[in-house]
Amino acid sequence: MPEMDTNTQEELKAHLIKTDDSFRQLVDEHHKVDELVAALEAKHALSPEEEVEEHRLKKVKLHLKDQIEQVLNQAALQNAG
């Protein structure tokens, strides 16, 4: 995996958001799930169902983040080569 500084990675991410529909969908979905998690975390207390949903959403969010990182790493390798 290539080491990229934060600015380069953010520039690549911004470029992919503009040019790659599937990447943009991943980022949008990650953002939506992040907002749902934040809404649950903002509650004073969660019902058992909400706790299960929070846990599920956190797993989904992590999976989306992994997919985003994989696309970024792949694009960085292609740009380096």
C-alpha positions in Angstrom: 0.0 0.0 0.0 1.4 3.4 -0.9 1.9 6.0 1.8 0.2 9.2 1.0 0.1 12.4 2.9 -3.2 13.7 4.0 -3.4 16.5 1.4 -2.7 14.1 -1.4 -5.3 11.6 -0.2 -7.9 14.3 0.3 -7.2 15.6 -3.2 -7.6 12.1 -4.6 -10.8 11.6 -2.7 -12.2 14.9 -4.0 -11.2 14.0 -7.5 -12.9 10.6 -7.3 -16.1 12.1 -5.8 -16.3 14.3 -8.8 -15.4 11.7 -11.4 -16.4 8.2 -10.1 -20.2 7.6 -9.5 -19.7 4.4 -7.5 -17.1 6.0 -5.3 -19.4 9.0 -4.7 -22.2 6.6 -3.8 -19.9 4.9 -1.2 -19.0 8.3 0.3 -22.6 9.5 0.3 -23.8 6.2 2.0 -21.0 6.5 4.6 -22.1 10.0 5.4 -25.7 9.0 5.7 -24.8 6.1 8.0 -22.6 8.4 10.0 -25.5 10.8 10.6 -27.7 7.9 11.7 -25.1 6.8 14.2 -24.6 10.3 15.5 -28.3 10.7 16.0 -28.4 7.5 18.1 -25.3 8.5 20.0 -26.9 11.9 20.8 -29.8 10.2 22.7 -29.6 10.2 26.4 -30.6 6.5 26.6 -31.2 3.8 23.9 -33.8 1.1 23.9 -32.4 -2.4 23.3 -33.6 -2.2 19.7 -31.8 1.1 19.2 -28.6 -0.4 20.7 -28.7 -3.3 18.2 -29.4 -0.8 15.4 -26.5 1.4 16.6 -24.2 -1.6 16.6 -25.4 -2.7 13.1 -24.9 0.8 11.7 -21.4 1.0 13.1 -20.5 -2.2 11.3 -22.0 -0.9 8.1 -20.1 2.4 8.5 -16.8 0.5 9.0 -17.4 -1.7 6.0 -18.1 1.4 3.9 -14.9 3.1 5.2 -12.9 0.0 4.3 -14.4 0.0 0.8 -13.6 3.8 0.4 -10.0 3.1 1.6 -9.6 0.2 -0.9 -10.7 2.4 -3.8 -8.4 5.2 -2.7 -5.4 2.8 -2.4 -6.2 1.3 -5.8 -6.4 4.8 -7.4 -3.1 5.8 -5.7 -1.4 2.7 -7.0 -2.7 3.4 -10.5 -1.5 7.1 -10.3 1.9 6.0 -9.1 2.4 3.5 -11.8 
